């Protein structure tokens, strides 16, 4: 097995921050922002469709056993519908992350994000992204009964999207390839995960403070989350390029 490359994680993260806020590179957050908004709308519609009939049936049932049975049936259908809605929302977000990966490609050569061209190229990978993202999401939901399960699964699936978008892997093949890549590079990937967790915690603290401000605070918090998402894209793709020895060797600053 090949020796894992030595990565100066602190220096890499610093350079990626500089890269993200150079010129108009911050626009890489736009696909992530759109993904959050569209997924939120989808979930809102699904919850309304699922919950409204259930509430109506509950109010009308009273002590009527037949009505109660009908309400129970609606409850089951509502759970299924909400589950499907959550899965669709996750796939939508994964697609917009794929969009961001495509849009970021010119940035590795010192250019600006290709937001317009990126969405077209990402849509060309819709099938693999939906299959890979759907499998990752379903397994993560099934492991949700444990605390550590989703973290471990997410750790081994960190490179799924880059492998689909940049490595032209299929949906299921990308999962296997990501697990293999992580297993062969446990140290560097663990540093990546820890860095993303630290950045995520910092962003969460900022968003918690902003959340105190009505409406405007929530809007700004959404923007902050989108910028953090763009940074995560750059970090994961950077590690992928380093570990697979593909693409640009130096981050433009």
C-alpha positions, 0 to 999 in steps of 0.5 A: 500500500502506498504511503499516505502523503504528508499534508500540512493541514493548518497551512492548507486550511489557511490558504483555502480561506485566502483563496475563497475570499480572493476577488469574487471567489466568494460567489462559490457559495451561491450554488450552496445557498440555492441548494439550501433554499430549494431544499427548504422549500421542498421540505416545507411543501412536503411537511404541509402536504403530510401534516395538514390531512393528519391534523384534520383527521385527528380533529374529526376522529374523536372516539370513532374507531374507524376514523382513528384507524384512518388517522393511523393510516394517514400517519403512516403515509405522512411518515413515508412522505416526509421520509421521501421529502427528506431524501429528495432534499438531501439529493438536491443539496448534494447536486448543488454541492456537485455544482459547486465542485464543477464551478470551482475548477477554474479557481485551482488555476487562479480563475474565478468560479464558473457558476453558469458553466458549473450547473450544466456540467453538474446536471450531466452527473445527476444520475450518479449524484442522485444514486450515490447521494441517496445511498449515503443519505439512507445509510446515514438515516438508518445509522441515526439511531446511534451517535457514532455511526453517522459520523463514521459513515460520513467520514468514509464517504467524504470523497464520494462527490469528488469521485463522481464529479472529477473522477467520473465514478458511478454512484455506487462505485464512488462509495466503494472508491471513497471508502478505499481512498479513506482507508489508505489515507486515514491520517490525512483524512482524519485531519481534514475531518477535524478541520471541517468540524472546527470550522463547522463549530465556529460557524455554528457559534456565529449562526447562534449569535446571529439567530438572536436577531429576528429575520435579518439574523437568520438571513445572514446565518443562511449566507454564513452557512453557504460560505462554510459549505463553499469552504468545505467543497474547496477543502474536500476537493483539495484533499482529494486532489492531493491524495489522488495526485490529480489537478493543481499541486498548489493553491493559488493565493 
